[in-house]
Amino acid sequence: MQTLHLFLPCAAGVETFLAQEVQSICGITPDDLRVLRAGVMVRGNWRFVLLLNLHSRLAQRVLVEVAYAPYRQEQDLYATASAVAWEQWFTPKQSFKIEITAQHSPLKSLNFAALKIKDAVADRFREQTGVRPNVETRWPDARIYAHLTHEQLTLYIDTSGEPLFKRGWRTDKGDAPLKETLAAAMLAASGWSQGDGSADNPSGWCDQGVPLYDPCCGSGTIAIEAAQIACRIAPGVMRRFGFEKLLPFAPREWQDLLTQARAQQCAPRAKVFGSDVAFRMVDFAERNAERAGVASAIEFRGGDALQRLPPSEHAGVMLVNPPYGERIETAGVAGPSGSRESAQTEDGGDFFAQLATHWKKNYAGWTAWMLTPDLKLPSRMRFKESRRVPMWNGPIECRMFRFDLRAGSMRDKPAVK
């Protein structure tokens, strides 16, 4: 197949890390990609489609651009969609679905716009083959994405199917689970899974055996992502993809890539730890880790984050996704119910201030990263962050704060933005 233009959407703030990941996966130079708002454009081929679906931890989908044209009215959308050779991607015996998004589009109805594109696709098949394919809104064989700006239409074929954060291993989860793609982004931003560019950390702390610990692990998403990275388990090795139903799909080529990915799996060099105050969540995390193939690479324990001592004799990296304005129980031992319901402890104290005191007393030498929408969190913890990374958790604008822990006050340390 000819050169393809791929678009990989991601959470806002993750674009640079995704671009680095794409270069590593595909072996390309920066000239072959372009970093955009909430995504990366890549020039490549069909093999890139397979590799990126299989190995990307940060992308939400892998979309193939099939049309890009100006428009003023709905009939322009019909004309552009009619000119696309959809018969090269799927057959009239297969079902399809149109999904549409817009930014500052002058059109009054996105539903009507989607209907015009759907009619164009169906009419194209009828003209080419004499048969119109069916529309299936829940489980289509082919997904077509349309994006409208003020004056441009872009059409994509989706090759992922289910979003890429659905790795295939998480069935046990809490009330507000962190998406696997965002957990991977936190690991990349921390420098633990992707190098931070320094001479002593070109490829990630995990390759150098630096421990990782999540003291509020919930159902284990961060710890499991970290363990899979340490074991070099491809994130897509356990699931199915939309491209398996598209016409360019070659099963033998895909099986070769799966075989290569499984051959790269190895014992981890870095230890991964997780703990949670709720026994139920620890149980969920252990079952998820078992399904993800990393049960032996993670040590999960119950315990209050305000009381647990470092799980490793060597200083490492802590990665924390704390609750956003919910209650935090600190019963002293792991309890049977959920652990996150407010930012206050049972005795009325501020959880984060107490956590900072606990860290300064017991975690000297560790590096802590915390994802939060609270820009005043460092002052509440009486910490001075050494770095802050903008990152979005769905619609919530957050910051990842880095704290270089040492005994005593840290307010005199300068921040790096």
Buried (B, 14 or more C-beta within 10 A) or exposed (E): EEEBBBBBBBBBBBBBBBBBBBBEBBEBEEEBBBEBEBBBBBBBBBBBBBBBBBBBBBBBBBBBBBBEBEBEEBEBBBBBBBEBEBBEBBBBEBBBBBBBEBEEBEBEEBEEBBBBBBBBBBBBBEEEEEEBBEEBEEEBBBBBBBBBBEEEBBBBBBBBBBBBBBBBBBEBBBEBBBBBBBBBBBBBBBBBBBBBEEEEBEEBBBBEEBBBBBBBBBBBBBBBBBBBBBBBBBBBBBBEBBBBBBEBBEEEEBEEBBEEBEEEEEEBEBBBBBBBBBBBBBBBBBBBBBBBBBBEBBBBBBBBBBBBEBBBEEBBBBBBBBBBEBBBBBBEEBBEEBBBBEBBBEEEEBBBBBBBEBBBEBBEEBBBBBBBEBEEBBEBBBBBBBBBBEBBBEEEEBBBBBBBBBEEEBEEBEEEE
